């Protein structure tokens, strides 16, 4: 599944490099129009991140997320700084099919266990962002990628399986927004170790060959953002892969 991405900041469509707010590039002021273009090109899902909400929960752009969900006709997974059950409920009520949960799963795992039990696990997607350590072990980062937790990704995921976890979205931070190609070895390893999970790849996709290279890993989907905006290929070509 190809998930075209829209990152929202101040109502605009932007992309950050390695999650850094001072490394932003804007791609327009009408995210609904962008979403409609993706739908017209054949997309069925949309990946939306509320960067303002991620930075400051009081500045969540839920009305805009709802406008995109209702107006585009696309199924949506969305998140950005989710810290409370009420925020999940609000996004689902706004028309999202899945809500992305990130740093809080590292800092307050018991809370996320409760959410997986309260909501259908189909409606929660856990989003571990990782950096590889010197030994090549993926370790989970938090707080907008600014903090390294030291937690090994395998241990992190194993902790949530008993609560019904079904979906994860894993980003290799070192590749995000850089168009350097995805970490296919990471995703192939995750698929092999966690066959019960639907694993989405994120970070680094720069070409159609990158998409073709992800297929053998067994990943269920891939997030494509900057490559589309920079016209490395178009969405029809990506879907045709």
BELWOMO-V134375 format. One record per residue. N is the residue number from 0. OMEGA is omega in whole degrees, 0 to 359 (999 if undefined). Layout:
# BELWOMO-V134375
n->N omega->OMEGA
n->N omega->OMEGA
This chain:
# BELWOMO-V134375
n->0 omega->175
n->1 omega->178
n->2 omega->174
n->3 omega->189
n->4 omega->171
n->5 omega->174
n->6 omega->185
n->7 omega->172
n->8 omega->182
n->9 omega->179
n->10 omega->181
n->11 omega->173
n->12 omega->182
n->13 omega->168
n->14 omega->175
n->15 omega->173
n->16 omega->183
n->17 omega->176
n->18 omega->184
n->19 omega->184
n->20 omega->178
n->21 omega->175
n->22 omega->185
n->23 omega->172
n->24 omega->183
n->25 omega->180
n->26 omega->174
n->27 omega->185
n->28 omega->184
n->29 omega->183
n->30 omega->178
n->31 omega->178
n->32 omega->178
n->33 omega->179
n->34 omega->179
n->35 omega->176
n->36 omega->178
n->37 omega->179
n->38 omega->180
n->39 omega->180
n->40 omega->176
n->41 omega->178
n->42 omega->174
n->43 omega->179
n->44 omega->178
n->45 omega->178
n->46 omega->185
n->47 omega->178
n->48 omega->178
n->49 omega->183
n->50 omega->177
n->51 omega->178
n->52 omega->179
n->53 omega->182
n->54 omega->183
n->55 omega->183
n->56 omega->180
n->57 omega->183
n->58 omega->180
n->59 omega->182
n->60 omega->184
n->61 omega->177
n->62 omega->178
n->63 omega->177
n->64 omega->179
n->65 omega->179
n->66 omega->180
n->67 omega->181
n->68 omega->183
n->69 omega->188
n->70 omega->186
n->71 omega->185
n->72 omega->181
n->73 omega->168
n->74 omega->190
n->75 omega->164
n->76 omega->187
n->77 omega->178
n->78 omega->183
n->79 omega->177
n->80 omega->179
n->81 omega->183
n->82 omega->186
n->83 omega->179
n->84 omega->182
n->85 omega->179
n->86 omega->177
n->87 omega->180
n->88 omega->181
n->89 omega->181
n->90 omega->176
n->91 omega->178
n->92 omega->180
n->93 omega->176
n->94 omega->177
n->95 omega->176
n->96 omega->178
n->97 omega->177
n->98 omega->184
n->99 omega->181
n->100 omega->185
n->101 omega->190
n->102 omega->183
n->103 omega->179
n->104 omega->177
n->105 omega->187
n->106 omega->180
n->107 omega->185
n->108 omega->181
n->109 omega->179
n->110 omega->182
n->111 omega->172
n->112 omega->179
n->113 omega->181
n->114 omega->179
n->115 omega->179
n->116 omega->182
n->117 omega->180
n->118 omega->172
n->119 omega->179
n->120 omega->175
n->121 omega->185
n->122 omega->180
n->123 omega->173
n->124 omega->180
n->125 omega->189
n->126 omega->176
n->127 omega->175
n->128 omega->189
n->129 omega->166
n->130 omega->176
n->131 omega->177
n->132 omega->185
n->133 omega->180
n->134 omega->180
n->135 omega->179
n->136 omega->177
n->137 omega->180
n->138 omega->189
n->139 omega->175
n->140 omega->181
n->141 omega->176
n->142 omega->179
n->143 omega->176
n->144 omega->184
n->145 omega->182
n->146 omega->171
n->147 omega->184
n->148 omega->185
n->149 omega->182
n->150 omega->177
n->151 omega->184
n->152 omega->181
n->153 omega->180
n->154 omega->180
n->155 omega->182
n->156 omega->179
n->157 omega->181
n->158 omega->184
n->159 omega->183
n->160 omega->183
n->161 omega->180
n->162 omega->174
n->163 omega->181
n->164 omega->181
n->165 omega->188
n->166 omega->170
n->167 omega->176
n->168 omega->186
n->169 omega->180
n->170 omega->169
n->171 omega->187
n->172 omega->185
n->173 omega->183
n->174 omega->188
n->175 omega->177
n->176 omega->185
n->177 omega->179
n->178 omega->182
n->179 omega->181
n->180 omega->181
n->181 omega->179
n->182 omega->185
n->183 omega->180
n->184 omega->179
n->185 omega->184
n->186 omega->177
n->187 omega->179
n->188 omega->180
n->189 omega->180
n->190 omega->181
n->191 omega->183
n->192 omega->186
n->193 omega->185
n->194 omega->181
n->195 omega->184
n->196 omega->169
n->197 omega->190
n->198 omega->177
n->199 omega->179
n->200 omega->180
n->201 omega->175
n->202 omega->169
n->203 omega->183
n->204 omega->184
n->205 omega->185
n->206 omega->175
n->207 omega->177
n->208 omega->176
n->209 omega->179
n->210 omega->178
n->211 omega->180
n->212 omega->179
n->213 omega->184
n->214 omega->181
n->215 omega->181
n->216 omega->183
n->217 omega->177
n->218 omega->182
n->219 omega->182
n->220 omega->180
n->221 omega->176
n->222 omega->179
n->223 omega->183
n->224 omega->189
n->225 omega->181
n->226 omega->177
n->227 omega->183
n->228 omega->179
n->229 omega->175
n->230 omega->173
n->231 omega->172
n->232 omega->178
n->233 omega->186
n->234 omega->177
n->235 omega->179
n->236 omega->179
n->237 omega->180
n->238 omega->180
n->239 omega->178
n->240 omega->999
